[in-house]
Amino acid sequence: MDKSMYAIEVDNLTKIYGKGETTVTAIADATFQVKPGELVAILGPSGSGKTTLLTAIGLINEPTHGKVVIDGAVVADEGWTPGFDLKRMRREKLGFIFQAHNLIPFLSAIENVMVALEINHLSRSEAKSRAIELLTSLNLGHRLNNFPSALSGGEAQRVAIARALANKPKVILADEPTAALDTENGKNVMALLKKLAVENHSAILVVTHDHRMVEGFDRIFQVSDGRITGES
Amino acid sequence: MNLAIRDIRYHLGRFILTSIGLGLLLGVVISMGGIYRGLIADALAILHANKADIWVVQQNTNGPFAESSRIPEDIKYRIRLVPGVAEASPLSFQTIQIERYGKPFRFFLIGYELNSSGGPPEIVAGRDIRQKHYEMVAAQAMGMAIGEKIHLGLHDYTIVGLTGKIVSSSGDPVAYVSLADAQDIQFKKDNDAIRNDRERIGANLATIQSLSPAQGKYLQQNITAITESTHTVNTIVVRLAPGANLHEVQERISRWNHFKPLSDAEQTAILAKGMIEKARMQLGLFRIILLVISAVIISLIIYTSTLDKIKVIATLKLIGAQNRVIVAMILQQSLLMGIIAYGIGYLLILLTYEKFPRRIVLEPFDLQMLFVIVVAICMISSFVGIRKALTVEPAEALGG
């Protein structure tokens, strides 16, 4: 398969924090690719470098070495500055799902999805119809006007997923999406992500420490002490 | 989608309470400006009511509003003969405080020549003074009714009319009586004092051996007439004939000994600069302090509100929100809070300013200036929140 066919390409990605004797290598020489429609897990214990890897791919953290390519566009490379707006790249190409849903507390469920669309310059009416469509497809049609405080953990996370999917991103990055959920809700969320990866043809990269949650994933990368130690 | 409005809607109770608190503070700031304008209006009320061109006062004094000024009443005849003078009216001023219904009752009494200038500027109820004695027109603020009597000096005075909101430079309501009555109230001694004076003068004259009894009696009558005379006034207000030259008339009067002709502008300046300047500075300083307090409060509210939203801001940044979306959210909230607080403060003063013990004058210019200052304060105050928001890293949205 041609390299440009990958949604995510990570090549020798290294992130080092600090200088001199206090340097900490958070992630070292990570190399992998994720195809569109693929559901991939980065599995490892706390402090193993999972989130650092995710932030580097998510254009939040600039890697020290290595290269990151998202949907064919180089977004990070050693000694190279991208000639485009990274925020725009995040808006258009990436979707984020967080550990604790991170819904905006003063916006209703529908508004939480609409905000991501309006930031991406969709008109109010377009944003509203797309948000209704997304939330309804995630069985939240009856919760459109509820604030996050009135939603259950599972419902809130589904709204967060709807927000991540709002702009039809090529890549969805999920940081411990089941950490705040019970096992059953966690499994439901993972199943939903798998379904969405296939339906939307999006590459979904999930960071988790919970091996029980990665059943049915297309690929699983084991991370330990900043290195990818295995793939299954 | 307006995030500022959404946040306010969600935290409506907190926002309303904060705005009311700030509104009360701005209400005080508005009232301070109103009190200052009221001070000026009060101080100049009598001046404006008289519409005089010249105030003739005692030489080397700044006139009756600044210090004691006593001049003989009969100088009015001489002034009336000055070319260019259309009218010269003697006026007497005195502040009176008496007990009424067991409470201190204070007012400013003006004595004026009937059918001459210097009397009540308007009659809102009853009538003007018609008799030379024992009638009074009182300002509404004195709270007296027509027909009511008040005892001053040796006599009772009946309220025959009410005038509008005229007050002295110290804010006391004004009452009018005839000049003769005002002079009686101010200068007439009681009968015991008169008898004592006459005895003392008689006894002193009796010691002068060279006086014949007829001369002594004649001299005693003359001295008594002078000492018992009440024909003294505080000022004579002069109105000029159309086309008369103010400076020429002033020049003529100032040539006489013992008198000082102050133009209306000079009298206004003495009142405004001399009497009000310190109050103006005091109130001005107080307003500045209150505005600084408001700015600090708005800054703190916006800053803590931004701290509350760190995760929201980080999430917005992570999903690609432009900085202007975040800046607009903070700035709009700050402006809305300031504008609503200003509205509350303004409404509060508008509903209550007539109940203030002293006059509050709300000038549109002052209100507009304060509005602009409040908007500026809100914008400046929001910078602390904006600065904090712009330093928030999108990565802060990650983790638990």
Interface residues (C-beta under 8 A of the other chain):
Chain A: T51 L54 T55 G58 I60 N61 K87 R88 M89 R90 R91 E92 L94 F96 F98 Q99 A100 N102 I104 P105 F106 L107 E111 M114 V115 A116 E118 I119 N120 R124 A127 F147 R163 D175 E176 A179 A180
Chain B: M1 L3 R6 D7 R9 Y10 H11 K311 V312 T315 L316 K317 L318 I319 G320 A321 Q322 V325 E393 P394 A395 A397 L398 G399 G400
